[in-house]
Amino acid sequence: MKRDKALIKRWLDKRKQASLYRRAKVSSTPQQPKMVIDGTEVLSFCSNDYLGLANHPKVIDAFTEASHRYGVGSGASHLVNGHSVEHELLEQELAEMTGRESVLLFSTGYMANIGVVSALMGRGDVVFQDRLNHASLIDASLLSGAKLVRYPHNDMMSLEDKLTAHAKENTMLLVDGVFSMDGDVADISALAKLSQKYQAWLMVDDAHGFGVLGKHGAGLVQASGASEADVPLLMATLGKAVGVSGAFVAGSAEIIDYLKQTARTWIYSTAMPSALAAASRASLKLIQQEPWRRDKLFELIAQFKEGASQRGFNLLPSDTAIQPVLQGDSKQAIKVSERLLQRGIMVTAIRPPTVPKGTDRLRITLSTLHEKKDIDILLNSLEACL
Ligand SMILES: *Cc1c(COP(=O)(O)O)cnc(C)c1O
């Protein structure tokens, strides 16, 4: 059937009726708990800026100084002449922080995932993924042309069964470190064991763990004690806890060298602006030198979880800054989200296809910049609106 104007209109109408229609709200403030969104002042629990660095004066200064020094645009891809001293130093500092030999920067996490998976996997190969993996990981394996095999969330027995059936092929285990919509974590050591037993690549996307978990904020992989041999491909983003934009892949010097020759989303795309690299470097310093940011965040998480369980909210087993409250269906999730907004509290309703049908939820994210009283306000408002 031709996807003509009438069909598109019908599709949009249906989407609206099913409470699945989406639209971007417009903010006129930086990322911080108190924001102005669509002209209204709100207390926000939606940002992935977990450590409050997106609007930090030192990060802004680094960005400003570097933009005066290097200008705004990077002008070309990394391989042509877009790779500056700032990119080079950021790669070295990320390698040091993650305990890996080498690092490659990408402009976004989505591009990093597509670039790496397509470089290593292709037709005839098999990629195994957790049911709850991020969309960019699913798309990465689809685009690579490899067969996609999904297993139930965190079910290592089922994964092993599926691995046995493909033991002879070129295989990869691809997983979120911290699951982006659930907040729970992957079992990195079990995955590392399976990947070694079945000689499969293991790639961990630590978008929500990097900066927040592990010693000095090096992430879930570091916290779980996994070495470079255990997790040969470690990916994380610079747009969440780091508070900037971009992403990186860390691994052995050889694998990173291979990616420089083969990862098309790196080769054929303009390098991120140097000022973003400089801002990321300033942010990494704060992440490592100010552990109080993580300590305070985890105090707020504990406060929220305790208050939520006292009130009988339907939480998922998450110990991270991502705290979903399950709603069951999209209409209910939207209704609660709208009621909260009327009280000046912003929490996004997350609906299919981002999460499986019937697991619609309010996705609450906490930040170091929230105060204890903000959590009380959130808990009391949820109680009134659920
Ligand atoms: C946000 C996210 C990405 C995408 O990163 P961007 O830099 O925003 O493109 C990839 N993986 C996971 C798990 C994420 O949460």
The ligand as a Gaussian input file, in Angstrom:
#p B3LYP/6-31G(d) Opt

LIG

0 1
 C       20.823000       7.205000      25.327000
 C       21.300000       5.860000      24.986000
 C       21.995000       5.626000      23.795000
 C       22.147000       6.681000      22.741000
 O       23.101000       7.604000      23.074000
 P       23.020000       9.055000      22.398000
 O       24.345000       9.634000      22.653000
 O       21.912000       9.749000      23.094000
 O       22.742000       8.825000      20.949000
 C       22.509000       4.373000      23.584000
 N       22.330000       3.380000      24.481000
 C       21.635000       3.560000      25.620000
 C       21.468000       2.421000      26.564000
 C       21.101000       4.812000      25.907000
 O       20.384000       4.985000      27.014000

